Amino acid sequence: MLVEQQLAALESAKKAEMEELQEKKRLEEKEIKAIEQAMKEKEEFKKTKMIETADMCEKATKKIEEDAELFLQIFSEQQRMIADDNERENDVKVVNIAQEKRKEEKHLACVKLCRDIVMDLIAANPVFGFLEL
């Protein structure tokens, strides 16, 4: 009977040890699954951050391109306005030069007319000889 009790005690101890080993194995598997899950989550987080960063870069690039396009439009408009101003200024100068030339031509025509009148007066009457040109 003592042997049976010892055998039963050994079997009970063996069974308890097996249960303990199985429990350790389940805990280790749980830890491994938890580590694997954490690594998956870390990879997903990295992917998400990379996508978010890429999106932010794309948005920033788009904004820079839009700003550059707007700058070019403004610059082109300013260049056109400057060219228009210069053209108007040149047109005004041309008009002023033409007006000055017309004034000068009128003045010369007036001087010639006066000279012709004086010549006609002198030719018509020698009394006007004192009007020398």
C-alpha positions as CSV (number, residue, x, y, z in Angstrom):
1,M,0.0,0.0,0.0
2,L,2.8,2.4,0.7
3,V,4.1,1.7,-2.8
4,E,0.7,2.5,-4.2
5,Q,0.6,5.7,-2.3
6,Q,4.1,6.6,-3.4
7,L,3.2,5.7,-7.0
8,A,0.0,7.8,-6.8
9,A,2.0,10.7,-5.3
10,L,4.6,10.4,-8.1
11,E,1.8,10.3,-10.7
12,S,0.1,13.3,-9.1
13,A,3.5,15.2,-8.9
14,K,4.2,14.2,-12.5
15,K,0.7,15.4,-13.5
16,A,1.2,18.7,-11.7
17,E,4.6,19.1,-13.3
18,M,3.0,18.4,-16.7
19,E,0.3,20.9,-16.1
20,E,2.9,23.5,-14.9
21,L,4.9,22.9,-18.1
22,Q,1.8,23.2,-20.3
23,E,0.9,26.4,-18.5
24,K,4.4,27.8,-19.1
25,K,4.1,26.8,-22.7
26,R,0.8,28.6,-23.0
27,L,2.2,31.7,-21.4
28,E,5.2,31.6,-23.7
29,E,3.0,31.2,-26.7
30,K,0.9,34.1,-25.4
31,E,4.0,36.2,-25.0
32,I,5.2,35.3,-28.5
33,K,1.7,36.2,-30.0
34,A,1.8,39.5,-28.0
35,I,5.3,40.3,-29.3
36,E,4.3,39.4,-32.9
37,Q,1.1,41.5,-32.6
38,A,3.2,44.4,-31.2
39,M,5.6,44.1,-34.1
40,K,2.7,44.0,-36.6
41,E,1.2,47.1,-35.0
42,K,4.6,48.8,-35.1
43,E,4.9,48.0,-38.8
44,E,1.4,49.3,-39.4
45,F,2.2,52.4,-37.5
46,K,5.4,52.9,-39.6
47,K,3.4,52.4,-42.8
48,T,0.7,54.8,-41.6
49,K,3.3,57.4,-40.6
50,M,5.1,57.0,-44.0
51,I,1.8,57.4,-45.8
52,E,0.9,60.5,-43.7
53,T,4.4,61.9,-44.3
54,A,4.1,61.2,-48.1
55,D,0.7,62.9,-48.1
56,M,2.0,65.9,-46.2
57,C,4.9,66.2,-48.6
58,E,2.6,65.9,-51.6
59,K,0.3,68.6,-50.2
60,A,3.3,70.8,-49.5
61,T,4.7,70.3,-53.0
62,K,1.2,71.1,-54.5
63,K,1.1,74.3,-52.4
64,I,4.6,75.3,-53.4
65,E,3.6,74.6,-57.1
66,E,0.5,76.7,-56.7
67,D,2.4,79.5,-55.0
68,A,5.0,79.4,-57.7
69,E,2.3,79.5,-60.4
70,L,0.7,82.4,-58.7
71,F,4.0,84.2,-58.3
72,L,4.7,83.7,-62.1
73,Q,1.2,85.0,-62.9
74,I,1.8,88.1,-60.7
75,F,5.3,88.6,-62.1
76,S,4.0,88.2,-65.7
77,E,1.2,90.7,-65.0
78,Q,3.7,93.2,-63.5
79,Q,6.0,92.7,-66.5
80,R,3.1,93.3,-68.8
81,M,2.0,96.4,-66.9
82,I,5.6,97.8,-67.0
83,A,5.7,97.1,-70.7
84,D,2.4,98.8,-71.2
85,D,3.5,101.8,-69.1
86,N,6.7,102.0,-71.1
87,E,4.8,101.7,-74.4
88,R,2.4,104.5,-73.2
89,E,5.4,106.6,-72.1
90,N,7.0,106.0,-75.5
91,D,3.7,106.8,-77.3
92,V,3.5,110.1,-75.3
93,K,7.0,110.9,-76.2
94,V,6.3,110.2,-79.9
95,V,3.2,112.3,-79.7
96,N,5.1,115.1,-77.9
97,I,7.9,114.9,-80.5
98,A,5.2,115.0,-83.3
99,Q,3.5,118.0,-81.7
100,E,6.9,119.8,-81.3
101,K,7.7,119.1,-84.9
102,R,4.3,120.4,-86.0
103,K,4.8,123.5,-83.9
104,E,8.2,123.9,-85.4
105,E,6.8,123.4,-88.9
106,K,4.0,125.9,-88.2
107,H,6.5,128.4,-86.9
108,L,8.7,127.9,-90.0
109,A,5.7,128.2,-92.2
110,C,4.7,131.4,-90.4
111,V,8.2,132.8,-90.7
112,K,8.3,131.9,-94.4
113,L,4.8,133.5,-94.9
114,C,6.0,136.7,-93.1
115,R,9.2,136.7,-95.2
116,D,7.1,136.3,-98.4
117,I,4.7,139.1,-97.3
118,V,7.7,141.4,-96.5
119,M,9.3,140.5,-99.9
120,D,6.0,141.2,-101.7
121,L,5.7,144.5,-99.8
122,I,9.3,145.5,-100.8
123,A,8.7,144.4,-104.4
124,A,5.4,146.3,-104.5
125,N,6.6,149.5,-102.9
126,P,10.3,150.4,-102.5
127,V,9.3,152.5,-99.5
128,F,9.3,149.4,-97.5
129,G,13.0,148.8,-98.3
130,F,13.9,149.5,-94.7
131,L,12.3,146.1,-93.8
132,E,15.4,144.1,-94.5
133,L,15.4,140.5,-93.7
